[in-house]
Amino acid sequence: MDGWLAFSALGLLICSIFTLSQTSQQVVAGAPDYFPQRQAVYGLVGIVAMIAIARIDYSRFRELRVGIYTFLCSSILIIFVFGVTSRGSTQSLSLPFFTFQPAELGKLLLILSLAGFVIDGATRGSESQRTLRYLALGLAPTGMVLLQDLGTSLVYGAITIAIMIAAGVRWSHLAVIGAGLTAFIAVVLVVMPMAGAPVLKEYQQERLTSFISPSSDIGGAGYQQNQAKVAAGSGGTTGRGNQATQSRLGFVPERHTDFIFAVVAERYGFFGAGLVLSLFALLFWRALRLMTLSKNFYGTLVAAGIASAIMFQVFVNVGMNLGIMPITGIPLPLMSYGGSAVIATFLMIGVLQSIHIESRAGQRGPWSQ
C-alpha cells in the first residue's frame, strides 16, 4: 500500500479526534468525549473498509458500472420515502446505531460508475454525443441530490466535470457547459426568486449570497461567516489554546462539523492550520500521482474523480471558514464529525490504494484493458 497516502489520511483523522476532544465538552453538555469517541469508532470502521477495498482489483468495478449506477440512484431515491429530516434537509436514513447518508457513499459510486461508462462509450457516437451522454449520467444523480442537499450536489457536479476533463472532452464543450451553468445559477438565485417561485429554500439562498457582504447582516445570514472569520483570524501564529473564546464559548456555530477548520485556526494558529492543509496537500499529491501510475485509463479516471471530490470539498470548506466562499454545508473530509462522510472518504482512499497496488504488481488481468 501507499504509505504516504495512508499516513495523510490517518494524520487527518488524528487531528480531527484531537480537535473534537477540545470542543466536544462545549457542544454536548455532560458528555465531553461524545464526539471524539464516536469519530474514533467511525475512523476505525473506515480504516477496516479501506484495507478491505484495497485488496480488490479496482478494475472489476468497471464491469459492475450499471449495477453500481443503479444502486446509486436507488439509494438516493430511498431518502425521499424513508429519509429523516434534520435542520431543514432530508438526506439520511435512521439506523440502529447512527444515521447514514447514502449521498456520501454516492460520491464514490458516481466516480466508479461514470468512469466505467466513459471507458465503455469512448468510441460510440460523435464527440458531442459522448459529451451529452457523460453530462446526463452525471447530472441525473446530481439533480436528485440537489433536492436533498445543496452542498453535496455541488460535489457531484465537480466529480462529473473532473472526470469529463480527464476523459478528454473538448474545451469548447466545457465552455458551453460553463455558460449553461452560469445561466442556471442566475435563474435559480435571481430570476426565480423575483418571479415568486424560488427553487432553493430561503436559508439556502441566504447562505449562498451572504458571503458577498457578511457584515451587512451580522446577526442574521452573515453571523456564521463573521464568527468563523474572527475565530480564524484571532489564532495568530501559535493559536490561543484554552483562551480560544470564539470556539470555547460557542460563538462559532457548528464547530464540530462545518466550521472545524476555524476552531483549528483559533486554537492552534497558523501552525495547526498549516499542518492540516499540509496533510491534505500530501493526500492530493499521492492521488494525482496515481493518475499517471495507473495500469489502465479507468484507474486514471477514478483517481481523477476521487482527487477532485476531496479537493473540491477542502477548497469550499476552508474557503467558507475564511469568508471567501459561500456557506454550503460541505464538510471538511476526515476532519468534520460524521460517520457517513468519514467512512466514505476512507473507502475512496481504499480505491486509491487498490490503484497503487495494481500499478506496482504489474499484473494485467481480464479487466486491464
LINLINHU-V459991 format. One record per helix or strand of 3 or more residues. SS is the DSSP state (@ for helix, = for strand). FROM is the first residue (numbers start at 1). LEN is the number of residues. If there is no record, write none. Layout:
SS|FROM|LEN / SS|FROM|LEN
This chain:
@|3|25 / @|34|21 / @|60|4 / @|65|18 / =|84|3 / =|89|6 / @|102|19 / @|127|20 / @|150|17 / @|171|24 / @|202|16 / @|223|12 / @|241|3 / @|245|4 / @|260|34 / @|297|26 / @|339|23
